Amino acid sequence: MTKKLIDITEVKVRFGEVDSMSIVWHGNYVKYLEEGRESFGQ
């Protein structure tokens, strides 16, 4: 049986990370993935 490792991380999108239409710029996704990776390791 395979053990599944799950972690949920909520990330608050900051004002400077969105454009005038409130869409997150794709270059910020890496920051969010890193926050999730750090949370998973704790």
N, C-alpha and C positions, 0 to 999 in steps of 0.2 A: 504494500500500500504506500502510495506517495503522499508525503505530508506537504500541504500547500501553505506557503507563507504569505500572509496578507497584511497590508498596512494601509491605512487611509490617512491622507494628509490634505487638509484644507488650506488653500493658498489664497490670501487676499490680494487681489490685483490692485496695484497702486496706480495713482493718477498718471504718472509719467510713463507707464507701460502701455497705454492705449492711445489710439489716434482720436481725431475729432468725432468719429462715429462710435466711440467706445469699443473698438475692436482691438484686441491684444496683438501687438506686433509679433510675428513668428519668431523673431530672434530672442524673445524673452522665454520661450518654451524651455530652453536649456536650463535657465534659472529655476523654473518650477520643477523640472525633473530632478535637479540636484537637491532641492529642498526635500523632495519625496525620498530620494536615496538616503539622505542623512537621517531622516525620520525612521526609515526602515531599519537602519543600522543601530538604532538606540534600543 
